[in-house]
């Protein structure tokens, strides 16, 4: 099982955001290049929110997953699954829906 690990993938891998780039591009590099490459390479990602111990928040969802969904919803649905069994998982799904509604 592969889980998107915020601390590892987002800060220390070749797919990590670049702070200097972020200042100029507001995270666009990460959303369009690194996250989508990570998803393509992993092929299937299961995110289990109830045991992540990661900073899932509106800003994280807005800065990565929702931008990816907006760009290619089929790719997102094909490679990322978020369970909806626990309250935390339901909260994340609700957050994604709310952020997408802001378009």
C-alpha positions in Angstrom: 0.0 0.0 0.0 1.4 3.4 -1.0 0.4 6.5 1.0 1.3 10.0 0.0 3.5 11.1 2.8 3.5 14.9 3.1 6.7 15.3 5.0 8.7 12.9 2.8 7.3 13.6 -0.6 6.6 17.3 -0.2 9.9 18.4 1.4 12.7 16.0 0.6 12.3 14.1 -2.6 12.9 15.1 -6.3 9.2 15.9 -6.2 9.5 18.3 -3.3 8.5 22.0 -3.6 11.3 24.4 -4.0 11.0 27.3 -1.6 12.7 29.8 -3.9 10.4 28.8 -6.8 7.4 28.9 -4.6 8.0 32.6 -3.8 7.9 33.4 -7.5 5.4 30.8 -8.8 3.1 30.3 -5.7 3.5 26.6 -5.8 2.5 26.2 -9.4 5.7 24.1 -10.2 4.7 21.6 -7.5 1.1 21.3 -8.5 1.7 20.9 -12.2 5.0 19.0 -12.3 6.0 17.3 -9.2 2.7 16.0 -7.7 1.4 14.8 -11.1 4.8 13.0 -11.8 4.6 11.4 -8.4 1.1 10.1 -9.0 2.0 8.9 -12.5 5.1 7.1 -11.1 3.3 5.5 -8.2 0.3 4.6 -10.3 -2.0 3.9 -7.4 -2.2 5.9 -4.1 -4.3 5.1 -1.1 -4.5 8.0 1.3 -5.7 6.9 4.8 -6.5 10.0 6.6 -7.2 8.4 10.0 -3.5 7.5 10.6 -1.5 10.0 8.6 -0.3 12.3 11.4 0.1 14.9 8.6 -1.0 18.5 8.3 -4.0 18.0 6.1 -5.8 21.3 6.0 -7.7 23.6 3.6 -4.4 25.1 2.5 -2.7 21.8 1.7 -5.8 20.4 -0.1 -6.2 23.7 -2.0 -2.5 23.8 -2.9 -2.1 20.4 -4.3 -5.0 17.9 -4.7 -7.7 20.3 -5.7 -5.5 22.0 -8.3 -4.8 18.5 -9.7 -8.5 17.6 -9.7 -9.2 20.9 -11.5 -6.6 20.1 -14.1 -7.4 16.4 -14.6 -10.2 14.9 -12.5 -9.9 11.5 -14.3 -6.2 11.2 -13.5 -7.0 12.1 -9.8 -9.8 9.5 -9.6 -7.7 6.9 -11.3 -4.7 7.2 -9.0 -6.0 8.5 -5.7 -8.5 7.0 -3.4 -9.5 8.6 -0.1 -11.5 6.3 2.2 -14.6 7.7 3.8 -14.9 5.4 6.8 -13.7 7.6 9.6 -14.7 11.1 10.6 -11.2 12.4 9.5 -11.6 10.9 6.1 -15.1 12.3 5.7 -13.7 15.7 6.8 -11.0 15.6 4.1 -13.5 14.6 1.4 -15.8 17.5 2.5 -12.8 19.9 2.5 -12.0 18.8 -1.1 -15.6 19.4 -2.1 -15.7 22.8 -0.5 -12.4 23.9 -2.1 -13.6 22.7 -5.5 -16.8 24.7 -5.1 -14.7 27.8 -4.8 -13.5 27.6 -8.4 
